[in-house]
Amino acid sequence: MPPHPRISVNELCSLFQSFDDDLAMWRTLGVRQVGLISPKLEQVGWDAAHRRVDEAGLRVSTLAVEERVVSESLRFAASVGADSVYITSGGVGALPWDEAAAAFCARVAPHAALAGELGVRLAVEPTHRFRADLSFVFCARDAFELARAAGIGVVLDLYSCWNERELEPLVRKNLDALTLVQICDFSLEPHGTPNRSVIGDGDIPLERLFGMLLDAGYAGVFDLEILGPRIQQEGYSSSIARSLERASEILERLGA
């Protein structure tokens, strides 16, 4: 059975695999919608990556990129018809939160303007608190606040905020800013990061969360992002295939 049409597979699911190996794996698994990451695109070359995506007939849902290549990524996204490009906020350094937020808004203002011109949504993603090197935004509430200030959208990574207080009303209130939802599972033990697991193998109440998002009116893509020791041990193809099957079953049951 092919994956549900609202699911994409992010290249972070096969982090240490080459772009060409990703293409081959997606073809074998019947994956038609994908999320790309800037390090692999840069390694192949933007133009070469564009040609390979076109030749493979892939639909690109999103790009996860480093802030230094946002402009190139936005142009690439527009050229392949991707909906969004997302970044993390970067760490705070020695700044208090409000000053770090103001600095972030100033840095991304030119990119937000370019995104508007190109018709691609730029978004920020909250991260796990263990990754303070990447971000100072660790929950959906702060992500929406920062995104509003910057004039961009939010990628709601369930790994970072699935147990957040009042998540449902927060999503409903900010549905217009919700650009993408990222899905995975993870077990509460062992501790550490990344410790994501195959959909259905962990403790996140995904069916309830998917239902909440759909009931709130979310009509976008569910982007699969699984990585960590469990994924490496099982292997990319198997872990992605099982996740696609289980996530697709949930969305089918919910009538998505």
C-alpha positions in Angstrom: 0.0 0.0 0.0 1.4 3.4 -0.9 2.0 6.0 1.9 -0.9 8.2 2.7 -0.8 11.3 0.4 -0.5 13.6 3.3 2.7 12.1 4.6 6.2 13.1 3.4 9.5 11.5 4.3 12.2 13.9 5.5 15.8 13.1 4.6 16.6 13.4 8.3 15.1 9.9 8.5 18.2 8.7 6.6 20.6 11.2 7.9 23.9 9.5 7.1 22.8 8.2 3.7 23.6 9.9 0.4 21.1 11.9 -1.7 21.3 9.3 -4.5 20.8 6.4 -2.0 17.7 8.3 -0.6 16.3 8.5 -4.2 16.8 4.8 -4.7 15.2 4.0 -1.3 12.2 6.2 -1.9 11.6 4.6 -5.2 11.7 1.1 -3.7 9.3 2.2 -0.8 6.9 3.9 -3.2 7.5 7.3 -1.5 6.4 10.2 -3.7 6.5 13.1 -1.3 9.7 14.1 0.6 11.3 16.7 2.7 14.9 17.7 1.8 17.8 19.0 3.9 20.3 21.6 2.8 23.5 19.6 3.6 22.6 16.9 1.2 21.5 19.4 -1.4 24.7 21.3 -1.1 26.8 18.1 -1.4 25.1 17.2 -4.7 24.7 20.8 -5.9 21.5 22.8 -6.1 21.1 22.4 -9.9 21.9 18.7 -9.9 19.5 18.1 -7.0 16.8 19.9 -8.9 17.3 17.7 -11.9 17.2 14.5 -9.9 14.1 15.5 -8.1 12.4 16.3 -11.4 13.6 13.0 -13.0 12.3 11.0 -10.0 8.9 12.7 -10.1 9.0 13.7 -6.5 6.8 16.2 -4.7 8.9 18.2 -2.3 6.9 19.2 0.8 9.6 21.2 2.7 13.3 22.0 3.1 15.1 21.8 6.5 18.0 24.2 6.1 20.8 26.0 7.9 20.3 29.7 8.4 23.4 30.5 6.2 21.7 29.1 3.1 18.1 30.3 3.6 18.1 32.5 0.5 19.4 29.7 -1.8 17.0 27.3 -0.1 14.0 29.5 -0.7 14.8 29.9 -4.4 15.3 26.1 -4.7 12.0 25.5 -2.9 10.2 27.9 -5.3 11.8 26.2 -8.3 10.6 22.7 -7.3 7.2 23.8 -5.9 7.9 23.1 -2.3 5.5 24.7 0.3 8.0 25.7 2.9 11.5 26.1 4.2 12.2 25.9 7.9 15.1 26.7 10.3 15.8 26.6 14.0 16.2 29.8 15.9 19.8 29.4 16.9 21.0 29.5 20.5 20.7 32.5 22.7 24.4 32.8 23.6 24.6 35.3 26.5 21.4 37.1 25.5 18.1 37.0 27.5 15.2 35.4 25.6 13.6 38.7 24.4 16.8 40.0 23.0 17.6 36.8 21.3 14.1 36.9 19.7 14.7 40.4 18.5 18.0 39.4 17.0 16.4 36.5 15.3 13.7 38.7 13.8 16.3 41.1 12.5 18.3 38.3 10.9 15.4 36.7 9.1 13.6 39.8 8.0 15.3 39.8 4.5 14.6 36.1 4.2 10.9 36.6 5.2 10.6 39.2 2.5 12.2 37.0 -0.1 9.9 34.1 1.0 6.9 36.4 0.4 8.1 37.3 -3.0 8.7 33.7 -4.0 5.4 32.3 -2.5 7.2 30.0 -0.2 6.5 29.9 3.6 9.5 30.4 5.8 9.1 28.8 9.2 10.8 28.2 12.5 10.9 24.9 14.4 10.9 24.3 18.1 13.5 21.8 19.3 14.1 19.6 22.4 15.6 21.4 25.3 18.6 19.2 25.1 19.5 21.1 21.8 20.0 24.6 23.2 23.0 24.8 20.8 20.4 24.9 18.0 17.6 26.8 19.5 16.1 28.9 22.3 12.6 27.8 21.3 11.5 24.6 23.1 7.7 24.6 22.9 4.9 25.5 20.5 3.8 28.5 22.5 7.2 30.2 22.2 7.5 29.1 18.6 4.2 30.8 17.6 5.2 33.9 19.6 8.5 34.2 17.8 7.0 33.4 14.4 4.4 36.1 14.8 7.1 38.6 15.7 9.2 37.6 12.7 6.3 37.4 10.2 6.9 33.7 9.4 5.3 30.3 10.2 5.9 27.4 12.5 6.8 23.8 12.0 5.1 21.9 14.8 7.5 19.1 15.7 5.5 16.7 17.9 8.7 15.3 19.4 9.3 18.7 21.1 5.8 19.6 22.2 3.5 16.6 22.2 2.9 16.9 26.0 2.6 20.7 26.1 -0.1 22.2 28.2 -3.1 23.5 26.3 -1.6 22.4 23.0 -5.1 22.0 21.3 -6.3 25.6 21.9 -2.9 26.9 21.0 -3.0 25.1 17.6 -6.5 26.3 17.0 -5.6 29.9 17.8 -2.5 29.8 15.5 -3.7 27.6 12.7 -2.9 30.2 10.1 0.8 30.2 11.2 1.0 26.4 11.2 3.1 25.5 8.2 4.0 21.9 8.7 3.6 19.1 11.3 6.5 16.7 11.9 5.8 13.3 13.3 7.8 10.6 15.0 7.5 8.4 18.1 9.9 8.0 21.0 10.1 5.9 24.2 10.3 7.7 27.5 13.3 5.5 28.3 16.2 5.5 27.7 17.0 9.1 28.2 19.1 11.2 25.8 18.7 12.7 22.4 18.1 11.9 19.6 16.0 9.0 20.8 13.2 8.9 18.2 11.6 5.6 17.2 9.4 4.1 14.6 5.8 5.3 14.6 3.9 3.0 17.0 7.0 1.8 18.9 7.0 4.5 21.5 4.9 6.5 24.0 3.6 9.5 22.1 -0.3 9.3 21.8 -0.1 9.9 18.0 -3.7 9.0 17.2 -5.0 11.5 19.7 -2.6 14.2 18.4 -3.4 13.5 14.8 -7.1 13.7 15.6 -6.6 17.0 17.4 -4.8 18.5 14.5 -7.4 17.4 12.0 -10.3 18.5 14.1 -8.6 21.9 14.5 -8.6 22.2 10.7 -5.0 21.4 9.9 -4.9 20.6 6.1 -1.2 20.3 5.5 1.5 17.6 5.4 2.6 15.3 8.1 6.4 15.1 7.7 8.1 12.0 9.0 11.3 12.7 10.9 12.8 9.7 12.8 16.4 9.5 13.8 18.7 8.2 16.4 20.2 4.9 17.6 17.0 2.8 17.2 16.7 3.9 13.6 20.3 3.3 12.8 20.1 -0.2 14.4 17.0 -1.3 12.5 18.0 0.4 9.2 16.6 3.3 7.3 14.4 1.4 4.8 12.7 -0.9 7.4 12.1 1.9 10.0 10.7 4.3 7.4 8.5 1.6 5.9 7.0 0.6 9.2 6.5 4.2 10.2 4.7 5.0 6.9 2.4 2.0 7.3 1.4 2.9 10.8 1.0 6.6 10.3 -1.0 5.9 7.1 -3.3 3.6 9.1 -3.9 6.2 11.7 -4.7 8.9 9.1 -7.0 6.5 7.2 -8.9 5.7 10.5 -9.3 9.4 11.2 -10.7 10.0 7.7 -7.8 12.4 6.6 
